[in-house]
Amino acid sequence: MRTGDWRPGATSQVLVERARLLRRIRAFLDERGLIEVQTPVITIAGITDVHIDSLSLNDAMGYLRTSPEYAHKRLLASGMGDLYELGPVFRAGESGRLHRIEFTLLEWYRLDWAWKALADEVLALIQTGLEGAGHPPWSTHYLDWTESFLDHDLPDPLEVGEEELRALSPELPEDCDRDMRLDWLFATRIQAAFPPRRLTVIHGYPASQAALARLDPLDPRKAERFEVFAGSIELANGYHELCEPDEQRKRFEADNARRRRLGRPTMPVDEAFLAALTHGLPDCSGVALGIDRLVMVTLGLADIADARAF
């Protein structure tokens, strides 16, 4: 939006349809027994993930949340059952056709569910949104992350050497690490080629990109993590959640070490979250889904600004 332009980004009709979509989402989850919760948007610790920048507040008050994930897991550790939250999250430096610094996120958790059951539920929720906007069901496709590279005549991403990987991504700066180059190849060569009107679930991400997901017990080179795409637009990111506090602390420390190598600020670790893991996080899977992008997809909008009031 231009400076001084007071007008909303979305039309009145889009805002009406957005409200209807939110009602359908809540009905979908309520009918399946999930409880809606509200958690703080100000957190004492940011996120260590090198790909995400937290917005810090003045006077060392903390950070605006990038996700309600840590708070949700504290609720689950306290004995709360299946839950969800719809609300604002914030990520610094994100602006463009598909990004805003502030955006609306739906996050939910299922106890005793493996990642595949949750991915199926994500697809069902998206199909509900599409149906409510007058679309016939979209096709769906599950694809292993490694296989997606091989299908596009790229080398095995788990085995490719550093020199070959650099040769495949000459557009990137020299200081980009292995995961950054693999992400770039996936986005430009694979994701960009996903067909329209298809929901694609990519799973089996490498262990180096596990974040808060468990490793696959059958192949520890991979994580039990999935992402869902509508056409080429990423909508959701989910995990079979890591419950082990010592392993999670090691991952936070590894993230901060990577931040130092890349010249980025390190982030404080959320000790309350780690204490909840120590107390005991039940076996669960969780997922985060971008609502503004879902509005774009269901209404055929070209820019995220057209899916939000402001």
C-alpha positions as CSV (number, residue, x, y, z in Angstrom):
1,M,0.0,0.0,0.0
2,R,1.3,3.5,-0.9
3,T,2.2,5.9,2.0
4,G,-0.9,8.0,2.8
5,D,-3.3,5.6,1.0
6,W,-6.0,5.0,3.5
7,R,-8.0,2.4,1.5
8,P,-8.1,-1.3,2.5
9,G,-6.1,-3.7,0.4
10,A,-9.0,-6.2,0.0
11,T,-12.4,-5.4,-1.4
12,S,-15.5,-5.6,0.8
13,Q,-16.5,-8.8,-1.0
14,V,-13.1,-10.4,-0.3
15,L,-13.4,-9.5,3.3
16,V,-16.9,-11.1,3.5
17,E,-15.5,-14.3,1.9
18,R,-12.5,-14.2,4.2
19,A,-14.9,-14.1,7.2
20,R,-16.9,-17.0,5.8
21,L,-13.7,-19.0,5.3
22,L,-12.7,-18.4,8.9
23,R,-16.1,-19.6,10.1
24,R,-15.7,-22.8,8.0
25,I,-12.2,-23.4,9.4
26,R,-13.4,-23.0,13.0
27,A,-16.4,-25.3,12.3
28,F,-14.2,-27.9,10.7
29,L,-11.9,-28.0,13.7
30,D,-14.6,-27.7,16.4
31,E,-16.6,-30.6,14.9
32,R,-13.4,-32.7,15.1
33,G,-13.0,-32.0,18.8
34,L,-10.2,-29.4,18.9
35,I,-10.4,-26.6,21.4
36,E,-9.5,-23.0,20.3
37,V,-7.0,-21.3,22.5
38,Q,-5.4,-17.8,22.7
39,T,-1.7,-17.4,23.6
40,P,0.4,-14.2,23.9
41,V,1.8,-12.4,20.9
42,I,4.8,-11.2,22.9
43,T,7.3,-13.8,23.8
44,I,10.5,-13.8,26.0
45,A,12.5,-15.5,23.3
46,G,12.6,-15.3,19.5
47,I,13.2,-18.1,17.1
48,T,16.6,-19.6,16.4
49,D,15.7,-20.8,12.8
50,V,18.2,-19.0,10.6
51,H,15.6,-18.5,7.8
52,I,13.2,-16.6,10.1
53,D,13.9,-13.2,11.7
54,S,12.0,-12.2,14.8
55,L,10.8,-8.6,15.5
56,S,12.3,-7.4,18.8
57,L,10.5,-4.9,21.0
58,N,11.9,-1.9,22.8
59,D,13.3,-2.0,26.4
60,A,14.1,-5.7,26.2
61,M,10.5,-6.6,26.5
62,G,10.9,-9.6,24.2
63,Y,9.8,-10.4,20.7
64,L,6.6,-10.5,18.6
65,R,5.9,-14.2,18.1
66,T,6.7,-15.8,14.8
67,S,4.4,-18.7,15.7
68,P,2.4,-19.8,18.8
69,E,4.2,-23.2,18.7
70,Y,6.2,-23.0,22.0
71,A,3.1,-21.8,23.9
72,H,1.0,-24.5,22.4
73,K,3.4,-27.2,23.4
74,R,3.5,-25.9,27.0
75,L,-0.3,-26.2,27.0
76,L,0.0,-29.8,25.7
77,A,2.6,-30.7,28.3
78,S,0.2,-29.3,31.0
79,G,-2.5,-31.8,29.9
80,M,-4.4,-29.9,27.3
81,G,-5.9,-32.0,24.5
82,D,-6.1,-31.3,20.8
83,L,-6.0,-27.6,20.3
84,Y,-5.8,-24.8,17.6
85,E,-5.3,-21.1,17.4
86,L,-6.1,-18.5,14.7
87,G,-4.2,-15.3,15.1
88,P,-1.5,-12.8,14.0
89,V,2.2,-13.7,13.8
90,F,5.1,-11.5,12.8
91,R,8.3,-12.0,10.8
92,A,10.8,-9.3,10.1
93,G,11.9,-8.5,6.5
94,E,9.1,-10.4,4.8
95,S,7.4,-8.4,2.1
96,G,6.2,-9.2,-1.4
97,R,3.5,-10.9,-3.3
98,L,3.3,-13.8,-0.9
99,H,4.7,-12.2,2.3
100,R,3.8,-9.6,4.9
101,I,5.6,-8.8,8.2
102,E,2.3,-9.4,10.0
103,F,0.1,-12.3,8.8
104,T,-2.6,-14.6,10.0
105,L,-1.6,-18.1,11.0
106,L,-3.7,-21.2,11.9
107,E,-1.8,-23.7,14.0
108,W,-3.1,-26.9,15.4
109,Y,-2.0,-30.1,17.2
110,R,-3.2,-33.7,17.4
111,L,-2.2,-36.0,20.2
112,D,-1.0,-39.5,19.2
113,W,-1.1,-38.7,15.5
114,A,1.7,-39.4,13.1
115,W,2.5,-36.8,10.4
116,K,0.7,-38.6,7.6
117,A,-2.7,-38.5,9.5
118,L,-2.3,-34.8,10.1
119,A,-1.3,-34.1,6.5
120,D,-4.5,-35.9,5.4
121,E,-6.4,-33.6,7.7
122,V,-4.7,-30.5,6.3
123,L,-5.7,-31.5,2.8
124,A,-9.3,-32.0,4.0
125,L,-9.4,-28.6,5.6
126,I,-8.0,-26.9,2.4
127,Q,-10.6,-28.8,0.3
128,T,-13.3,-27.5,2.6
129,G,-12.1,-24.0,2.0
130,L,-12.0,-24.5,-1.8
131,E,-15.5,-26.1,-1.8
132,G,-16.9,-23.2,0.2
133,A,-15.6,-20.8,-2.5
134,G,-17.2,-22.8,-5.3
135,H,-14.3,-24.9,-6.5
136,P,-14.5,-28.6,-7.3
137,P,-12.0,-30.8,-5.3
138,W,-8.4,-30.3,-6.3
139,S,-6.2,-33.4,-7.0
140,T,-3.7,-34.4,-4.3
141,H,-0.2,-35.8,-4.5
142,Y,2.3,-37.0,-1.9
143,L,6.0,-36.8,-2.9
144,D,9.2,-37.5,-1.0
145,W,11.5,-34.6,-0.9
146,T,14.5,-36.6,-2.3
147,E,12.3,-38.1,-5.0
148,S,11.2,-34.6,-6.0
149,F,14.8,-33.8,-6.9
150,L,15.3,-37.0,-8.9
151,D,12.1,-36.5,-10.8
152,H,13.5,-33.2,-12.1
153,D,16.8,-34.7,-13.2
154,L,18.7,-33.2,-10.2
155,P,21.2,-35.2,-8.2
156,D,20.2,-37.0,-5.0
157,P,20.1,-34.0,-2.5
158,L,21.3,-36.2,0.3
159,E,24.3,-37.4,-1.6
160,V,25.3,-34.5,-3.9
161,G,28.8,-33.1,-3.3
162,E,29.5,-29.5,-2.4
163,E,31.2,-28.6,-5.7
164,E,28.3,-30.0,-7.8
165,L,25.8,-28.2,-5.6
166,R,27.6,-24.9,-6.1
167,A,27.7,-25.5,-9.8
168,L,23.9,-26.0,-9.8
169,S,23.3,-22.7,-8.0
170,P,25.7,-20.2,-9.4
171,E,23.3,-17.4,-8.8
172,L,23.7,-17.6,-5.1
173,P,26.4,-15.8,-3.0
174,E,29.5,-17.8,-2.1
175,D,28.7,-17.8,1.6
176,C,25.4,-19.7,1.1
177,D,25.5,-23.0,2.9
178,R,24.3,-26.4,1.7
179,D,20.7,-26.1,3.0
180,M,20.3,-22.7,1.5
181,R,21.4,-24.0,-1.9
182,L,19.1,-27.0,-1.7
183,D,16.2,-24.7,-0.7
184,W,16.9,-22.5,-3.7
185,L,17.0,-25.5,-6.1
186,F,13.7,-26.9,-4.6
187,A,12.0,-23.5,-4.9
188,T,13.2,-22.6,-8.4
189,R,13.3,-26.0,-10.1
190,I,10.7,-28.1,-8.3
191,Q,8.1,-26.0,-6.5
192,A,7.8,-23.6,-9.4
193,A,6.8,-26.5,-11.6
194,F,4.0,-27.8,-9.4
195,P,0.8,-27.9,-11.5
196,P,-2.1,-25.5,-10.7
197,R,-5.2,-26.9,-9.0
198,R,-3.2,-29.6,-7.3
199,L,-2.4,-30.0,-3.6
200,T,1.1,-31.4,-3.2
201,V,2.5,-32.8,0.1
202,I,6.3,-32.9,0.2
203,H,7.6,-35.0,3.0
204,G,10.9,-36.6,4.2
205,Y,12.9,-33.3,4.5
206,P,16.6,-33.8,5.4
207,A,17.6,-34.1,9.0
208,S,19.4,-30.8,8.7
209,Q,16.0,-29.1,8.1
210,A,14.2,-31.0,10.9
211,A,13.7,-27.8,13.0
212,L,11.3,-29.1,15.7
213,A,10.4,-32.4,14.0
214,R,11.5,-36.0,14.9
215,L,13.9,-37.9,12.7
216,D,12.5,-40.8,10.7
217,P,13.3,-43.9,12.7
218,L,13.6,-45.9,9.4
219,D,16.0,-43.4,7.8
220,P,17.5,-40.9,10.3
221,R,18.9,-38.9,7.3
222,K,15.3,-37.6,7.0
223,A,12.9,-35.7,9.3
224,E,9.2,-36.5,9.9
225,R,8.3,-33.1,8.5
226,F,5.9,-32.2,5.6
227,E,4.8,-29.1,3.7
228,V,1.6,-28.6,1.7
229,F,1.5,-26.6,-1.5
230,A,-1.5,-25.3,-3.5
231,G,-0.2,-25.1,-7.0
232,S,3.3,-23.6,-6.4
233,I,2.2,-21.6,-3.2
234,E,3.4,-23.0,0.1
235,L,0.4,-23.1,2.5
236,A,1.4,-25.3,5.5
237,N,4.4,-26.7,7.4
238,G,4.0,-29.6,9.8
239,Y,5.9,-32.0,12.0
240,H,5.7,-35.2,14.0
241,E,6.9,-33.2,17.0
242,L,10.2,-33.7,18.7
243,C,9.6,-34.4,22.4
244,E,13.2,-34.9,23.6
245,P,14.5,-31.7,25.5
246,D,18.2,-32.4,25.2
247,E,18.0,-33.0,21.4
248,Q,15.9,-29.8,21.1
249,R,18.5,-27.8,23.0
250,K,21.2,-29.1,20.7
251,R,19.2,-28.0,17.7
252,F,18.8,-24.5,19.1
253,E,22.5,-24.3,19.8
254,A,23.3,-25.5,16.3
255,D,20.9,-22.9,14.8
256,N,22.7,-20.2,16.8
257,A,26.1,-21.5,15.6
258,R,24.9,-21.3,12.1
259,R,23.6,-17.7,12.7
260,R,27.1,-16.7,13.9
261,R,28.7,-18.2,10.8
262,L,26.3,-16.2,8.6
263,G,26.8,-13.0,10.6
264,R,23.3,-13.0,12.0
265,P,22.3,-12.2,15.6
266,T,22.0,-15.2,17.9
267,M,18.6,-15.7,19.6
268,P,17.9,-16.4,23.3
269,V,16.5,-19.9,23.9
270,D,13.0,-20.3,25.4
271,E,13.8,-22.1,28.6
272,A,10.1,-22.4,29.6
273,F,9.5,-24.3,26.4
274,L,12.4,-26.6,27.1
275,A,11.2,-27.1,30.7
276,A,7.8,-28.2,29.3
277,L,9.6,-30.8,27.1
278,T,11.4,-32.0,30.2
279,H,8.1,-32.3,32.1
280,G,6.8,-34.3,29.2
281,L,5.3,-33.4,25.8
282,P,2.9,-36.1,24.7
283,D,3.3,-37.8,21.4
284,C,1.8,-35.4,18.9
285,S,1.9,-33.9,15.4
286,G,1.4,-30.2,14.7
287,V,1.0,-27.9,11.7
288,A,0.9,-24.2,10.8
289,L,-1.1,-22.9,7.8
290,G,-1.1,-19.4,6.4
291,I,-4.6,-18.0,6.3
292,D,-3.9,-15.1,4.0
293,R,-2.4,-17.4,1.4
294,L,-5.4,-19.7,1.7
295,V,-7.7,-16.8,1.0
296,M,-5.5,-16.0,-2.1
297,V,-5.9,-19.6,-3.3
298,T,-9.6,-20.0,-2.7
299,L,-10.5,-16.6,-4.2
300,G,-7.9,-16.6,-7.0
301,L,-6.1,-13.5,-5.9
302,A,-2.6,-12.6,-7.2
303,D,-1.2,-10.7,-4.2
304,I,-1.5,-11.3,-0.5
305,A,-2.3,-7.6,0.0
306,D,-5.6,-8.3,-1.8
307,A,-6.5,-11.0,0.8
308,R,-6.1,-8.7,3.9
309,A,-7.9,-5.6,5.1
310,F,-4.6,-3.8,5.5
